[in-house]
């Protein structure tokens, strides 16, 4: 007969609260996927719909490809043609994320879980990330994940 299960241990009163679904407490960094990985990256999540050109999967050292949580192809193409309309892009992308979330999207759930486990670096091939005032889809995704 197998041993009986014991109830889960009760944490001490002075223990810190659980971080379940608390992405706000975890660090989210942005980085170009072409930049070398380093120890501070934590989990490396590619947040682009298309695989970066000329980059071997082994070299990229990606832990997860969150392509389903990126802007749709039509929205990505629209923003490429209208980069000055970031506020409109932000709203359209947020609408897409809300719709995905309402459908219990597995990719968003996976991202939230990863955020509770430690630092996450969102990776993109976007060149604009190098600019001081860059605003990309990563900003929108981070804000969405940390606001819910």
ROKE-567031 format. One record per residue: y, z, x of N, C-alpha, C in turn; residue in three letters; residue number from 1. Coordinates in Angstrom, 1 decimal, decimal comma, padded with zeros to 4 digits. Layout:
      nv      nw      nu     cav     caw     cau      cv      cw      cu    r    k
       Y       Z       X       Y       Z       X       Y       Z       X  ALA  NUM
...
end
This chain:
      nv      nw      nu     cav     caw     cau      cv      cw      cu    r    k
  -001,2   000,0   000,8   000,0   000,0   000,0   001,2   000,0   000,9  UNK    1
   002,2  -000,9   000,6   003,4  -001,0   001,5   004,3   000,3   001,3  UNK    2
   005,0   000,6   002,3   005,9   001,8   002,2   006,9   001,6   001,1  UNK    3
   007,3   002,7   000,5   008,3   002,6  -000,6   009,7   002,3   000,1  UNK    4
   010,5   001,6  -000,7   011,9   001,4  -000,2   012,7   002,6  -000,4  UNK    5
   013,5   002,9   000,6   014,5   004,0   000,5   015,8   003,4   000,0  UNK    6
   016,6   004,2  -000,7   017,9   003,7  -001,1   018,8   003,4   000,1  UNK    7
   019,7   002,5  -000,1   020,7   002,2   001,0   021,4   003,4   001,3  UNK    8
   021,7   003,5   002,6   022,5   004,7   003,1   023,9   004,6   002,5  UNK    9
   024,4   005,8   002,2   025,8   005,9   001,8   026,7   006,0   003,0  UNK   10
   027,7   005,2   003,1   028,6   005,3   004,2   029,4   006,6   004,2  UNK   11
   029,7   007,1   005,4   030,5   008,3   005,4   031,9   008,2   004,8  UNK   12
   032,5   009,2   004,3   033,7   009,2   003,6   034,8   008,6   004,4  UNK   13
   034,8   008,7   005,7   035,8   008,2   006,6   035,6   006,8   007,0  UNK   14
   034,6   006,1   006,5   034,3   004,8   006,9   035,3   003,8   006,4  UNK   15
   035,6   002,8   007,1   036,6   001,8   006,6   036,0   001,0   005,4  UNK   16
   036,8   000,6   004,5   036,3  -000,1   003,3   035,7  -001,4   003,7  UNK   17
   034,7  -001,8   002,8   034,0  -003,1   003,0   035,0  -004,2   003,0  UNK   18
   034,7  -005,3   003,8   035,6  -006,4   003,8   035,1  -007,6   002,9  UNK   19
   034,2  -007,3   002,0   033,6  -008,4   001,2   034,8  -009,1   000,5  UNK   20
   034,8  -010,4   000,7   035,8  -011,3   000,1   037,2  -011,0   000,5  UNK   21
   037,4  -010,3   001,6   038,7  -010,0   002,0   039,1  -010,8   003,2  UNK   22
   039,4  -012,1   003,0   039,7  -013,0   004,1   041,1  -012,6   004,7  UNK   23
   041,9  -011,9   003,9   043,2  -011,6   004,4   043,1  -010,8   005,7  UNK   24
   042,0  -010,0   005,9   041,9  -009,2   007,1   041,4  -009,9   008,3  UNK   25
   041,0  -011,1   008,1   040,4  -011,8   009,2   041,3  -012,8   009,8  UNK   26
   041,2  -013,1   011,1   042,1  -014,1   011,7   041,6  -015,5   011,5  UNK   27
   042,5  -016,3   011,1   042,2  -017,8   011,0   043,2  -018,5   012,0  UNK   28
   042,6  -019,2   012,9   043,4  -019,9   013,9   043,2  -021,4   013,6  UNK   29
   044,1  -022,2   014,1   044,0  -023,6   014,1   043,9  -024,2   015,5  UNK   30
   043,2  -025,2   015,6   043,0  -025,8   016,9   042,6  -027,3   016,8  UNK   31
   043,0  -028,1   017,7   042,5  -029,5   017,7   041,0  -029,5   018,1  UNK   32
   040,2  -030,3   017,5   038,8  -030,3   017,7   038,5  -030,8   019,1  UNK   33
   039,5  -031,6   019,7   039,3  -032,1   021,0   039,6  -031,1   022,1  UNK   34
   040,2  -030,0   021,8   040,4  -028,9   022,8   039,1  -028,2   023,1  UNK   35
   039,0  -027,7   024,3   037,8  -027,0   024,7   037,6  -025,7   023,9  UNK   36
   036,4  -025,4   023,5   036,1  -024,2   022,9   036,3  -023,0   023,9  UNK   37
   036,7  -021,9   023,3   036,8  -020,7   024,1   036,2  -019,5   023,4  UNK   38
   036,1  -018,4   024,0   035,4  -017,2   023,5   036,2  -016,6   022,3  UNK   39
   037,5  -016,8   022,2   038,3  -016,3   021,1   038,2  -017,1   019,8  UNK   40
   037,6  -018,2   019,9   037,5  -019,1   018,7   036,8  -018,4   017,5  UNK   41
   035,8  -017,6   017,8   035,0  -017,1   016,7   034,1  -018,2   016,2  UNK   42
   034,0  -018,3   014,9   033,3  -019,4   014,3   034,2  -020,7   014,3  UNK   43
   033,6  -021,8   014,7   034,4  -023,0   014,8   034,0  -023,9   013,6  UNK   44
   035,0  -024,1   012,7   034,8  -024,8   011,5   035,6  -026,1   011,5  UNK   45
   034,9  -027,2   011,4   035,6  -028,5   011,3   036,1  -028,7   009,9  UNK   46
   037,4  -028,8   009,8   038,0  -029,0   008,4   038,7  -030,4   008,3  UNK   47
   037,9  -031,4   008,6   038,3  -032,8   008,4   037,2  -033,5   007,6  UNK   48
   037,6  -034,4   006,8   036,6  -035,1   006,0   035,8  -036,1   006,8  UNK   49
   036,5  -036,7   007,8   035,8  -037,7   008,7   035,5  -037,0   010,1  UNK   50
   034,4  -037,4   010,6   034,0  -036,9   012,0   035,0  -037,5   013,0  UNK   51
   035,5  -036,7   013,9   036,5  -037,1   014,9   036,0  -038,3   015,8  UNK   52
   036,8  -039,3   015,9   036,4  -040,4   016,8   036,1  -040,0   018,2  UNK   53
   035,1  -040,6   018,7   034,8  -040,4   020,1   034,3  -039,0   020,6  UNK   54
   034,0  -038,2   019,6   033,6  -036,8   020,0   032,1  -036,6   019,6  UNK   55
   031,3  -036,3   020,7   029,9  -036,0   020,5   029,7  -034,7   019,8  UNK   56
   028,8  -034,6   018,8   028,6  -033,4   018,1   028,2  -032,2   019,0  UNK   57
   027,5  -032,4   020,1   027,1  -031,4   021,0   028,4  -030,8   021,7  UNK   58
   029,3  -031,7   022,1   030,5  -031,3   022,9   031,4  -030,5   021,9  UNK   59
   031,5  -030,8   020,7   032,4  -030,2   019,7   032,1  -028,7   019,5  UNK   60
   030,8  -028,4   019,6   030,4  -027,0   019,3   030,9  -026,5   018,0  UNK   61
   030,5  -027,2   017,0   031,0  -026,9   015,6   029,9  -026,0   015,0  UNK   62
   030,3  -024,9   014,3   029,4  -024,0   013,6   029,2  -024,5   012,2  UNK   63
   030,2  -025,1   011,6   030,1  -025,5   010,2   031,1  -026,6   010,0  UNK   64
   030,7  -027,6   009,2   031,6  -028,7   008,9   032,0  -028,6   007,4  UNK   65
   033,2  -028,2   007,1   033,7  -027,9   005,8   034,3  -029,1   005,1  UNK   66
   033,6  -030,3   005,2   034,2  -031,5   004,7   034,5  -031,5   003,2  UNK   67
   033,7  -030,7   002,4   033,9  -030,7   001,0   035,1  -029,9   000,6  UNK   68
   035,7  -029,1   001,5   036,9  -028,3   001,3   038,1  -029,0   001,8  UNK   69
   038,0  -030,2   002,2   039,2  -030,9   002,7   039,8  -031,8   001,7  UNK   70
   041,0  -032,3   001,9   041,6  -033,2   000,9   040,7  -034,4   000,6  UNK   71
   040,7  -034,8  -000,7   039,9  -036,0  -001,1   040,4  -037,2  -000,3  UNK   72
   039,6  -038,2  -000,2   039,9  -039,4   000,5   041,2  -040,0  -000,1  UNK   73
   041,4  -040,2  -001,4   042,7  -040,8  -001,9   043,9  -039,9  -001,6  UNK   74
   043,7  -038,6  -001,6   044,9  -037,7  -001,3   045,1  -037,8   000,2  UNK   75
   044,1  -037,8   001,1   044,3  -037,9   002,5   045,0  -039,2   002,8  UNK   76
   044,6  -040,3   002,2   045,3  -041,6   002,4   046,7  -041,6   001,9  UNK   77
   047,0  -041,0   000,8   048,3  -040,9   000,3   049,2  -040,1   001,2  UNK   78
   048,7  -039,0   001,7   049,6  -038,2   002,6   049,8  -038,9   004,0  UNK   79
   048,9  -039,7   004,4   049,0  -040,5   005,6   050,2  -041,5   005,5  UNK   80
   050,4  -042,0   004,3   051,5  -042,9   004,0   052,8  -042,2   003,7  UNK   81
   052,7  -040,9   003,3   053,9  -040,2   002,9   054,0  -038,8   003,6  UNK   82
   054,0  -038,8   004,9   053,9  -037,5   005,6   055,2  -036,6   005,3  UNK   83
   056,2  -037,2   004,9   057,5  -036,5   004,6   057,4  -035,7   003,3  UNK   84
   056,4  -036,0   002,5   056,2  -035,3   001,2   055,2  -034,2   001,2  UNK   85
   055,3  -033,3   002,2   054,3  -032,3   002,4   054,2  -031,4   001,2  UNK   86
   055,3  -031,0   000,5   055,3  -030,1  -000,6   054,5  -030,7  -001,8  UNK   87
   054,6  -032,0  -002,0   053,8  -032,7  -003,0   052,3  -032,7  -002,6  UNK   88
   052,1  -033,0  -001,3   050,7  -033,0  -000,8   050,1  -031,6  -001,0  UNK   89
   050,9  -030,6  -000,6   050,4  -029,2  -000,8   049,9  -028,9  -002,2  UNK   90
   050,8  -029,3  -003,2   050,4  -029,0  -004,6   049,2  -029,8  -005,0  UNK   91
   049,1  -031,0  -004,6   047,9  -031,8  -005,0   046,7  -031,3  -004,4  UNK   92
   046,8  -030,9  -003,1   045,6  -030,3  -002,4   045,2  -029,0  -003,0  UNK   93
   046,2  -028,1  -003,3   045,9  -026,9  -004,0   045,2  -027,1  -005,3  UNK   94
   045,6  -028,1  -006,1   045,0  -028,4  -007,3   043,5  -028,8  -007,1  UNK   95
   043,3  -029,6  -006,0   041,9  -029,9  -005,7   041,1  -028,7  -005,4  UNK   96
   041,6  -027,8  -004,6   040,9  -026,6  -004,2   040,6  -025,7  -005,4  UNK   97
   041,6  -025,5  -006,3   041,4  -024,7  -007,5   040,2  -025,3  -008,3  UNK   98
   040,2  -026,6  -008,4   039,1  -027,3  -009,2   037,8  -027,1  -008,5  UNK   99
   037,8  -027,2  -007,2   036,5  -026,9  -006,5   036,1  -025,5  -006,7  UNK  100
   037,0  -024,6  -006,6   036,7  -023,1  -006,7   036,2  -022,8  -008,1  UNK  101
   036,7  -023,4  -009,1   036,3  -023,2  -010,5   034,9  -023,7  -010,7  UNK  102
   034,5  -024,7  -009,9   033,1  -025,2  -009,9   032,2  -024,5  -009,0  UNK  103
   032,6  -023,4  -008,5   031,8  -022,6  -007,6   031,3  -023,4  -006,4  UNK  104
   032,2  -024,0  -005,7   031,9  -024,9  -004,6   031,3  -024,1  -003,4  UNK  105
   030,1  -024,5  -003,0   029,3  -023,8  -001,9   030,1  -023,8  -000,6  UNK  106
   030,9  -024,8  -000,3   031,6  -024,9   001,0   032,7  -023,8   001,0  UNK  107
   033,4  -023,6  -000,1   034,4  -022,6  -000,2   033,8  -021,2  -000,1  UNK  108
   032,7  -021,0  -000,7   032,0  -019,7  -000,7   031,5  -019,5   000,7  UNK  109
   031,0  -020,5   001,4   030,6  -020,3   002,8   031,7  -019,9   003,7  UNK  110
   032,9  -020,6   003,5   034,0  -020,3   004,3   034,5  -018,8   004,1  UNK  111
   034,5  -018,4   002,9   034,9  -017,0   002,6   033,9  -016,0   003,2  UNK  112
   032,6  -016,3   003,2   031,6  -015,4   003,9   031,9  -015,4   005,4  UNK  113
   032,1  -016,5   006,0   032,4  -016,6   007,4   033,6  -015,8   007,8  UNK  114
   034,6  -015,8   006,9   035,9  -015,0   007,2   035,6  -013,5   007,2  UNK  115
   034,6  -013,1   006,4   034,3  -011,6   006,4   033,5  -011,2   007,7  UNK  116
   033,0  -012,2   008,4   032,1  -011,9   009,5   032,9  -011,9   010,9  UNK  117
   034,1  -012,3   010,9   034,9  -012,3   012,1   035,9  -013,5   012,2  UNK  118
   036,5  -013,7   013,3   037,5  -014,7   013,4   036,9  -016,1   013,2  UNK  119
   037,8  -017,0   012,6   037,4  -018,4   012,3   038,5  -019,3   012,9  UNK  120
   038,1  -020,3   013,5   039,0  -021,3   014,0   038,8  -022,6   013,2  UNK  121
   039,8  -023,0   012,4   039,7  -024,3   011,7   040,1  -025,4   012,6  UNK  122
   039,3  -026,4   012,7   039,5  -027,5   013,7   039,8  -028,8   013,0  UNK  123
   040,7  -029,5   013,6   041,1  -030,8   013,0   041,4  -031,8   014,2  UNK  124
   041,3  -033,1   013,8   041,6  -034,1   014,8   043,1  -034,5   014,7  UNK  125
   043,8  -033,9   013,7   045,2  -034,3   013,5   046,1  -034,1   014,7  UNK  126
   046,9  -035,0   015,0   047,8  -035,0   016,1   049,0  -034,0   015,9  UNK  127
   049,4  -033,9   014,6   050,5  -033,1   014,2   050,4  -031,7   014,6  UNK  128
   049,2  -031,2   014,8   048,9  -029,8   015,1   049,7  -029,4   016,4  UNK  129
   049,9  -030,3   017,3   050,6  -030,1   018,5   052,1  -029,9   018,4  UNK  130
   052,7  -030,3   017,2   054,1  -030,2   017,0   054,5  -028,8   016,6  UNK  131
   055,7  -028,4   017,0   056,1  -027,0   016,7   056,2  -026,8   015,2  UNK  132
   056,7  -027,7   014,4   056,9  -027,5   013,0   055,8  -028,2   012,2  UNK  133
   054,7  -028,4   012,8   053,6  -029,1   012,1   053,1  -028,4   010,8  UNK  134
   052,9  -029,1   009,8   052,4  -028,6   008,6   051,2  -029,6   008,2  UNK  135
   050,0  -029,0   008,1   048,9  -029,9   007,9   048,1  -029,3   006,7  UNK  136
   047,0  -029,9   006,4   046,1  -029,4   005,4   045,5  -028,1   005,8  UNK  137
   045,4  -027,8   007,1   044,9  -026,5   007,5   045,7  -025,4   007,0  UNK  138
   047,1  -025,5   006,9   047,9  -024,5   006,4   047,6  -024,2   004,9  UNK  139
   047,4  -025,3   004,2   047,1  -025,2   002,8   045,7  -024,5   002,6  UNK  140
   044,7  -024,9   003,3   043,4  -024,3   003,2   043,4  -022,8   003,6  UNK  141
   044,1  -022,5   004,7   044,2  -021,1   005,1   044,9  -020,3   004,0  UNK  142
   046,0  -020,8   003,5   046,7  -020,0   002,4   045,9  -019,8   001,2  UNK  143
   045,1  -020,9   000,8   044,2  -020,8  -000,3   043,1  -019,7  -000,1  UNK  144
   042,5  -019,8   001,0   041,4  -018,9   001,3   041,9  -017,4   001,4  UNK  145
   043,0  -017,2   001,9   043,5  -015,8   002,1   044,2  -015,2   000,9  UNK  146
   044,5  -016,1  -000,1   045,2  -015,6  -001,3   044,3  -015,2  -002,4  UNK  147
   043,0  -015,5  -002,3   042,1  -015,2  -003,3   041,0  -014,2  -003,0  UNK  148
end
